[in-house]
Amino acid sequence: MENSIKVPNYKKSQSMMIDHMIAFAIGFAAGFLVLFIFYNFIVISAIGGSVTGGINIFVSMHASIEKRLIKLRTQFFDLLEAMSVAMRAGNPMLWSLKNARSDLILIYPESSDIITELDIIIGKFDNAVPLSIAFSDLAERTGLADIESFASIYATIEGKSGRADEIIKETQQIIADKMEIEMEIDTLMTAARSEVNIMLLMPLVILGIIGYAGAGFMDAIYTTGAGRIVSTGGLIVFILSFIMARKFSNIKL
């Protein structure tokens, strides 16, 4: 079975060309607008917008990878829950996996990562590969700490413990607790991110209003060498503020 299944690559983005084009357009528009506000020069703004558009393609690709892994983590949590139920009913590990697949196919499409990974794991077992190795391979390919923890625990208890169902249930509960804590933190950080976005946006709004409704008040900034230096300094401060705001608001457990 495994030989006919394409092993997912979680380090590669699944973004299509249309996604790249949208990401470039968004990055270009943002970069162009910011540079135009600071310099009021279309050529510089267009060049800078092209750079930020290209950067945003890579940022969006990384974000799509992260989103895919977050989704897989949730799917793996559901897998552990289905496995735990099947094992408490007295099924061995392999049959628990197959029963879990039957349950998960009612929730997730056939093309989902968790269904694909289940097919790979079951296929490996049919080819005499221990489940502990199959889980370890999944953990290595995804890099998810929860899957790595489960793989390590299962490698320890494989064929040695009659409490496998309880251990799997405990592992699932630990993951559930971590996910709940992360959701609470994310809820708290949402308000902070909104405040940060407003604080970053307000200087641009103020500069835009003064520059285009200030009866020439900003002309010295746009037409003199000293003004260009001041604009460049302000732009550097704005970029550093943006990077720091994103870094400090991105909390990972």
Summary of the structure (lengths in Angstrom):
residues: 253
radius of gyration: 25.5
end to end distance: 35.8
largest distance: 81.1
contacts: 716
relative contact order: 0.10
helix: 80%
strand: 0%
